Amino acid sequence: MGVTFKNLGVLFIGVGLMAFWIGSGRAEGDAAFPMPAGKLYVNECGSCHTAYAPGLLPVRSWKKMLLELEDHFGEDASLDDKQLAEIDKAMMPLAADTPAATMLMRRIASGIAPGQAPQRISGSPYFKFMHDEVPASFWKRTKIGSPANCGACHTRANEGRYFEREVTIPK
């Protein structure tokens, strides 16, 4: 998948004969993806599932998701107007296709066609590439359940950390 050189803060992802350099520009302890400030996003969105890093999808995906919370993957996840506005304001600047996006986030956004607003991170080209070696049987494990349960293996996902070296796969 990738090799991280801690001292350089660099991730190399090899694809065939091509290699892409993704410089994090962050200290070792920093999140791979910035997360919204405050606790509202993690408390509201993370109460039912992993509080996914906004940098995993483009703005249009998050906007669509926030507009359809009354039927959020079969559940009513509605928020009051004040909470919705606060989450929107905190998330959108951190999405994958914003001016402040990191090189990694821009690569994620570039894999999604301009007219698409996917709702499932697990369906994105980036996710599929990063998890291509995960056997289908792993997703069926009781403690994992599905590819959407990032927190099962990425124990610091609610902090925006998805480092391969921090992965713990439940039995």
C-alpha positions in Angstrom: 0.0 0.0 0.0 2.3 2.7 1.2 5.5 3.2 3.1 5.9 6.1 5.5 9.3 7.6 6.4 8.5 9.1 9.8 11.4 11.5 9.9 10.5 13.0 6.5 6.7 13.1 7.0 6.4 11.6 3.5 4.3 8.8 2.1 5.1 7.0 -1.1 2.4 5.1 -2.8 3.6 2.9 -5.7 1.2 2.1 -8.5 2.7 -0.1 -11.2 5.7 1.8 -12.5 4.4 5.1 -11.2 5.0 6.6 -7.8 3.1 9.5 -6.2 4.7 11.6 -3.5 2.4 12.9 -0.9 4.1 15.2 1.6 2.1 15.7 4.8 3.9 18.7 6.0 2.8 17.7 9.5 4.5 16.6 12.6 4.5 12.9 13.4 1.7 13.2 16.0 -0.6 15.2 13.7 -3.7 13.8 12.1 -3.5 12.5 8.5 -6.7 14.5 7.8 -7.8 17.6 9.7 -10.9 17.2 11.7 -13.5 19.9 12.5 -12.8 21.9 15.6 -14.9 21.5 18.7 -16.8 18.4 19.7 -20.1 18.8 17.9 -19.1 16.9 14.7 -17.5 14.0 16.5 -20.3 13.8 19.1 -23.2 14.0 16.6 -21.8 12.1 13.6 -19.5 9.9 15.7 -22.4 8.8 18.0 -23.6 6.2 15.4 -20.5 5.6 13.3 -17.0 6.8 12.7 -16.8 10.6 12.5 -15.2 10.4 9.0 -12.6 13.0 8.1 -14.1 15.6 5.8 -11.0 15.3 3.6 -12.2 11.9 2.4 -14.9 13.4 0.2 -15.5 16.6 -1.8 -17.7 19.4 -0.6 -20.6 18.4 -2.9 -20.7 15.0 -1.2 -20.8 16.5 2.3 -23.4 19.1 1.2 -25.7 16.4 -0.2 -25.3 14.3 2.9 -26.2 17.2 5.2 -29.3 18.0 3.1 -30.5 14.4 3.4 -30.0 13.6 7.1 -33.6 12.7 7.5 -32.8 9.5 5.5 -29.1 9.0 6.3 -28.5 5.4 5.1 -31.9 4.4 6.4 -31.8 6.3 9.7 -33.1 9.7 10.7 -30.0 11.7 11.7 -31.7 15.1 11.5 -30.1 18.0 13.3 -31.6 21.3 14.4 -30.7 24.3 12.2 -28.1 25.6 14.6 -26.2 22.3 14.8 -26.5 21.8 11.0 -25.1 25.3 10.3 -22.2 24.7 12.8 -21.3 21.3 11.4 -21.5 22.7 7.8 -19.2 25.6 8.7 -16.7 23.4 10.4 -16.6 20.6 7.8 -16.7 22.3 4.4 -13.3 24.0 4.6 -11.7 20.6 5.4 -13.3 18.7 2.4 -11.1 17.1 -0.2 -11.5 19.7 -2.9 -11.1 22.9 -1.0 -8.2 25.4 -1.4 -6.7 24.3 1.9 -6.7 20.6 0.9 -3.5 18.7 1.2 -2.0 16.9 -1.8 -3.5 13.6 -0.5 -6.9 15.1 -0.2 -6.7 16.6 -3.8 -5.7 13.1 -5.1 -8.8 11.7 -3.3 -11.0 14.4 -4.9 -9.5 13.9 -8.4 -10.6 10.3 -8.3 -14.3 11.4 -8.1 -15.9 12.6 -11.3 -17.0 16.3 -11.2 -20.7 15.5 -11.5 -20.7 12.8 -8.8 -21.4 13.4 -5.1 -20.8 9.9 -3.6 -22.1 9.3 -0.1 -20.0 6.2 0.7 -16.4 6.7 1.4 -15.9 3.0 1.0 -17.0 3.3 -2.6 -14.4 5.9 -3.6 -11.4 5.0 -5.8 -9.0 6.0 -3.0 -10.7 3.7 -0.4 -10.7 0.8 -2.9 -7.0 1.3 -3.7 -6.0 1.5 -0.1 -8.0 -1.6 0.8 -7.5 -3.8 -2.2 -5.5 -6.4 -0.3 -8.1 -6.7 2.5 -9.8 -10.1 2.1 -13.6 -10.0 1.7 -13.9 -12.3 4.8 -12.4 -9.5 7.0 -15.4 -7.2 6.4 -17.7 -10.0 7.7 -15.9 -10.3 11.0 -18.3 -9.5 13.9 -16.1 -6.7 15.2 -15.7 -5.1 11.8 -19.1 -5.7 10.1 -18.5 -3.6 6.9 -16.1 -1.4 5.1 -17.9 1.6 6.6 -16.7 0.8 10.1 -13.3 2.5 9.8 -12.9 2.7 13.6 -12.8 -1.1 13.9 -9.3 -1.2 12.4 -8.3 2.5 12.4 -8.6 3.0 16.1 -7.9 6.7 15.8 -10.2 7.5 12.9 -12.3 9.9 15.0 -9.1 12.0 15.2 -8.6 11.9 11.4 -5.8 9.4 11.7 -5.7 6.6 9.2 -2.0 5.7 9.3 -1.3 2.2 8.2 1.1 1.7 11.0 -1.7 2.3 13.5 -4.1 -0.3 12.0 -5.2 -3.1 14.3 -7.4 -5.7 12.6 -9.9 -7.4 15.0 -10.1 -11.1 15.0 
